[in-house]
Amino acid sequence: MNANWKKTVEETIFDNKYVHIVKKHFILSDGEERDYSIVKGRNNVQVIALTEDSRVITIEQFRTGPEVVLLDIPGGGIDGDEKAVDAASRELFEETGYKGKEFIEISRNYNGPTREGITAIFLATGCYKDASPREEEKQLQDIKLLSLEEFERNLLNGNMMVSVVAAGFTVLKYLKY
């Protein structure tokens, strides 16, 4: 594979608080020219959080893209110079009210072929309830605690976002489940 592509132009085509989309124009190694739309964004974390009794903390919420209620896991953007592990701890607490005793980084992966950024996947263990989720979160979601068997079943039956499925199976493999 010859990946000797040259980017000649990058222009913003949409920008708001949550999404920044650019069009990138490339000259491919064979001279062909193509445009690609890319979602720019910051690096992210996803957290598979286990309570002290090994239940997985999930978030049931309506997702506007597919327009259905799905199970999700805590996660979000890494702020500025914040360390990924600190973002994982913050996102877990903000979204669920839980704190973890230990955070283990399992992997880092690119967000996708048309998305910039990297997502770090963490396993948080020994999680315990410390507070309620942020007020704005409580109105939009329900916290569900699942056994590892229930979590795996939901990974397989289409009740979760694809990024959660990847993170979930990565952590289950790490746990040798």
C-alpha positions in Angstrom: 0.0 0.0 0.0 1.5 3.3 -1.0 0.2 5.9 1.4 2.1 8.8 -0.2 -0.9 11.1 -0.2 -0.5 14.9 -0.1 -3.1 17.1 1.6 -3.5 20.4 -0.4 -6.5 22.0 1.3 -8.4 21.8 4.6 -11.5 23.9 5.1 -14.1 24.0 7.8 -17.6 23.1 6.6 -19.4 23.0 10.0 -18.5 24.0 13.5 -20.5 24.2 16.8 -19.8 23.4 20.5 -19.8 19.6 19.9 -18.8 19.0 16.3 -16.2 20.5 14.0 -16.2 19.0 10.4 -13.6 19.8 7.8 -13.1 18.9 4.2 -9.6 17.7 3.3 -8.5 17.6 -0.3 -5.8 15.0 -1.1 -3.7 14.2 -4.1 -3.3 10.4 -4.0 0.0 8.7 -4.9 -1.4 7.9 -8.4 -2.3 11.5 -9.0 -6.0 11.1 -8.5 -7.6 13.9 -6.4 -10.3 13.3 -3.7 -12.1 15.2 -0.9 -12.8 13.7 2.5 -15.1 15.0 5.3 -13.4 14.6 8.6 -14.8 15.1 12.1 -12.2 16.9 14.1 -12.2 16.5 17.9 -10.3 16.0 21.0 -8.9 12.8 22.4 -11.4 10.8 24.5 -11.7 8.2 27.2 -14.1 5.3 27.8 -14.5 3.6 31.1 -15.6 0.1 31.8 -16.3 0.5 35.5 -16.8 -2.5 37.9 -18.4 -2.1 41.3 -16.9 -3.8 44.3 -19.2 -6.8 43.5 -18.1 -6.9 39.8 -21.2 -5.3 38.3 -20.6 -3.1 35.2 -21.8 0.5 35.5 -23.8 1.4 32.4 -25.8 4.4 31.4 -29.1 4.0 29.6 -29.9 7.0 27.5 -31.6 8.2 24.3 -29.0 8.6 21.5 -29.9 11.3 18.9 -28.0 9.7 16.0 -29.9 6.3 15.8 -32.9 7.8 17.7 -33.2 5.0 20.2 -32.4 4.3 23.8 -29.1 2.4 24.2 -26.8 1.4 27.0 -23.5 3.3 27.1 -20.5 3.5 29.4 -19.0 6.6 31.0 -16.7 8.5 28.8 -15.9 11.8 27.1 -13.3 14.3 26.1 -9.9 14.9 27.6 -9.7 18.5 28.6 -6.5 20.5 27.6 -3.4 19.1 29.3 -5.5 16.7 31.5 -4.1 13.1 31.8 -6.2 10.4 30.3 -6.5 8.6 33.6 -7.7 11.8 35.3 -10.3 12.3 32.5 -11.5 8.7 33.0 -12.0 9.3 36.7 -13.7 12.7 36.2 -16.1 11.3 33.5 -17.0 8.3 35.6 -17.9 10.6 38.5 -19.6 13.3 36.6 -21.8 10.9 34.6 -22.6 8.3 37.3 -21.7 9.6 40.7 -19.3 6.7 41.2 -15.6 6.8 42.1 -13.1 4.1 41.3 -10.3 2.8 43.4 -8.0 1.8 40.5 -7.9 2.8 36.9 -6.0 0.5 34.4 -5.5 1.8 30.9 -6.2 -1.2 28.6 -5.6 0.3 25.2 -5.5 3.4 23.0 -7.1 3.4 19.5 -7.8 5.8 16.7 -11.4 7.1 16.8 -12.1 6.0 13.2 -11.2 6.5 9.5 -13.0 9.8 9.3 -12.5 11.1 12.8 -9.4 12.6 14.3 -8.3 11.8 17.8 -7.6 8.8 20.0 -9.7 7.0 22.6 -8.1 5.5 25.7 -10.1 2.6 27.2 -9.9 2.2 31.0 -11.0 -0.5 33.4 -12.0 1.0 36.7 -12.2 -1.4 39.6 -13.6 -1.2 43.1 -16.1 1.5 42.1 -18.5 2.8 44.7 -21.3 5.3 44.8 -20.1 8.7 46.1 -22.8 11.2 44.9 -25.5 11.6 42.4 -24.6 12.3 38.7 -24.5 15.9 37.7 -27.9 17.5 37.7 -27.9 17.9 33.9 -27.0 14.2 33.5 -29.8 12.9 35.8 -32.6 14.2 33.6 -31.2 12.4 30.5 -30.2 9.0 31.7 -30.6 6.1 34.1 -27.7 4.2 35.7 -27.9 0.4 35.2 -25.6 -2.0 37.0 -25.1 -5.2 34.9 -23.5 -8.5 35.8 -20.6 -9.4 33.4 -23.0 -11.9 31.8 -25.7 -9.3 31.2 -23.0 -6.8 29.9 -21.7 -9.4 27.4 -25.3 -10.2 26.3 -26.0 -6.5 25.6 -22.7 -6.2 23.7 -23.9 -9.0 21.4 -27.5 -8.1 20.9 -27.2 -4.5 19.5 -28.2 -2.6 22.7 -24.9 -0.6 22.7 -22.9 1.8 20.6 -20.2 0.2 18.4 -17.4 1.9 20.3 -18.8 0.4 23.6 -18.8 -3.0 22.0 -15.1 -2.6 21.1 -14.2 -1.3 24.5 -16.3 -4.0 26.2 -14.8 -7.0 24.5 -11.3 -5.5 25.0 -11.8 -5.3 28.7 -13.6 -8.7 28.9 -10.5 -10.2 27.2 -8.2 -8.4 29.6 -10.2 -9.9 32.5 -10.0 -13.3 30.8 -13.8 -13.5 31.1 
